[in-house]
Amino acid sequence: MIEVKGIRKSFGSTEVLKGVDLYVEKGDVIAILGPSGSGKTTFLRCMNFLETADEGSMTFDKETYNLGHISKKDIGKIRRKTAFVFQNFNLFLNKTALENVTEGLIVARKMKRSQAEAMGKRALDKVGLSDRYYHYPHELSGGQQQRVAIARALAAEPEIIYFDEPTSALDPELIGEVLEVMRDLAGEGMTMLVVTHEINFARNVSTKVIFMEEGRILEEGKAQDFFENPKEERTRDFLRLVSREQTKAGI
């Protein structure tokens, strides 16, 4: 479905991505783990052109693109098949849940309002917010706001959804409701690439796990193999540390 090769990205003199390769099959749920500063979010943003890679190639639906010299037309073509869920929701504060979901459909895709609203309501129903169509963000909990953001992504009918630490801005008691929606999407075959520190989600829901360190993929494998038999000592140290911290937090 998607293959990226040799993605490099620098900010000034700091090289953040040092040649990252990844292959994503349809239906994959890939968890991206790693310490802060390892390049996880930058990698995800380069995949959806929120950042422009300095080098690298992407093959998407059998077409190959040079990421360092890609046209706006090709970026638009790829983005119509993808969606991005941010860690801080990125909702319009002056718009209702339904308006947040339909805005992109009406403005960017020139869809009729009636059609957009029907799709938006279906998406909100899917994430358990059928009673919150006309609520504003300040009237919603953090977990509900993130579910609106997921509904916004779903309404675009993407082939893949990128999630950038979707639970990191939430209080611990609200994390579960967002992860449950993501589990349901995985069960339905949605292809997802998820930057996360949620070890239980990565272990129990993902099909593949990658571990990033200093701008490179240090280790990757099927979820069961990754957690039961990590090959790198650095991976083992990271998993022990995160598991210990989440146990203390009661997650």
N, C-alpha and C positions, 0 to 999 in steps of 0.2 A: 504493500500500500504506500508506504513512505520509506525512503532510504536517504539518509544524509551522510555525507563523507567529508572529512577534513575541515569541519567548521572551526574557524579561528576568529577571535574577536579581542581587540585591545581597546582600552580606554587610556589615551595618552601613551605612556611608556609601560603601562601595566597590561600584560597579556592575560586575559581572563579565561579564554578558551584556547586550548593548545592542540587542536586537531581532533575533534570529537566525531565519532562515527556511530550511527544507530540505525537499526532496521526495525520497522514497525509493521506488523501484519494486521490485517483487518480483524477486529475483535480483541486485539491485545489491550490489556490494562497494564501499563508500565509505570512502576513506582521509581522515582528518582530520589535517591537518598544521598546524604553527604553533609559535611559540616558547613557552617556559614562561610561564605567566601570561596566555595569550591567551584562556582560557575553554574550552578543548577538553574537559577532563575534566568541568567543571561542566555543560557542554552535554549530554554523554553521560549524566551522572547525572540531570539533569532529564528526559531522554527516558525513563528507566526509574524515575523517582520516588524515587531515592535522595536527591535534593534536590527541594524543591518550588519550582517557578518562581514568580516574583511575578506575571508576566503571560504571556500567550501561549495559543495553541490547538493542539490536536493532532487530526488526523483519522486514525483507525486503522480499517482494514477498514470504511470508509464511515460510521463514527460519529465525531462531532466532540465534543471535550471542552475545557472551559475549564481550563487548567493551573493557574491561580491559585485555582480554587475546585472542585477535583475531589474526588469522594467516595472513601472507602476502598474501597467496593464496585467503583467503576469502575477504581481503581488495580489492585485484585486481578484484575479482568477482563482488563486490558491485560497485566499481568505474567504471566498464564498463557500468553500468546502470545510472550513474550520471554525472553531469558536474558542474563546479564551475566558477563563474564570480567574479573576484577580483575588489576592488575599484580602484586600480591603474593600471588596464589593463593587466600588466604582458606580454607584447608583446616582441618578439625578435626584437631589433632595426635594425638588419642587414638583416631582412627578409621582403619580401613584405606582404601585407595583405593576399594574397592567400597562401603564404608559411607559415604564422603564423597559418592559419586555418588547413592546411594539415599536418603540422609537426607531430602532435600526431597520426594522422591516419597512416602515413607512418612508423614512428619510433616505436611507442608503439603497434599499431595494425597490423603492417606488411602488410598494404594494398598496392596494386599496385599504382604507382604514378598517372596513368591515371584515375583510379577510384577515388582516393583521391581528385584529382583536380576537377573532375566533381561534387563530393559532396561538396567540398569547394566553388565552384562557386555558387551552388544552395543556400548554406547557406549565402553567401555574398549578393546574389540577394535578399534573404528574409529580410535582414536588410537594404536594400536600398543602397548597395555599389557595384552595378554591374559595375560602371565606375571607381572603385578603386582597382581592382584585383592586379595591379602591382605597387601600391604606397607603399612606406615605411612609418613606423610610423611617422617620422618627417615631412612627407608631408600631414599628416592627422590632423584634429582638434581633440580635446579631445573626443568630442562626436562620431566622426567617429572611433577613436581608440577603444572606448568602444563597439561600434557596431561590430568591428572586433572580439573583445573578445567574444561577444555574438554569433557571427557566428561560432567561434571556438567551443563553447559549443554545438551549434545546430548540427554541422557536426558530432559529436559523437553519434547522435541519442539517447540521454539519456531519461530515464523515468522521471527524475526530475532534475531541475537546481537549484543550490544554488547561490544566489546573495548576496554578501557582500557589502552593501552600494554602489551600482553601479553608483550613481550620485554624490557621495561626493567629488570626485576630479575634478568635472567639473565646469566651469563658469556657472552662472545662465542661460544664453541664450542658452546653449547647453544641458541642462538637459532634455528639452522637447522631443528632438529627440530620446533619449535613452528610456525614459518612454513610448513613442509611440510604439517603437518596443516591449517592454514588455507587453503593453496593447494588441497588436496584438497576441502575444504568448498566453496570458491568454485567449483571445477570441477563440483560436484554441484548447484550452484544455490542454496546457502544465502545468504540475505540477511544482510549483515554491515555494521556501522558500526564502523570501526576507528580509534581514536586511536593514532597511531604516528609514530615517527621513522625507520622503516625505508623509505628511499626506494626501494630496489629492489622491495620488496613493493608499495608504492604504485604504482610505475610498471608492473610486470609483471602484477599480479593484480587491482588495483582497476578497476572500471568508471568510477568518478568520483572526483575528488579535490577537497577543499575546503581552502582555506588561511585560518586564523583569525588575527586580529591585534586585540588590545585589545577583545575581546568582540564582534567582528563577523566575518562572513565577508567577507574582502577579495577573494577570487577563488575561482571554482569552474569546473569543466569536465570533459569526458571526459579520462581519464588521459593518452592520447596527446597531446591538444592542450595539456593543462596542462603537461606536461613539455617538449614540443618548442617551445611558443610561449607561455610565461607572459606575461600582459599587464601585470602590475604590477611595477614595479622592486623593490618590497619582497619580492615572491614570488621574483624572480630572485636577490636577495641571500640569502634564506633557503635556497634550494635549493643555491646554491654553497657556503654555509657547511656545511650538513649533509652534502653529498656529500664535501667535503674532510675533515670529521671522521671519516666512516665509512671513507674510503679510508685514512686514517692508522691507524684501528683494525683494518684488514683485513677489514671487513664487506662 
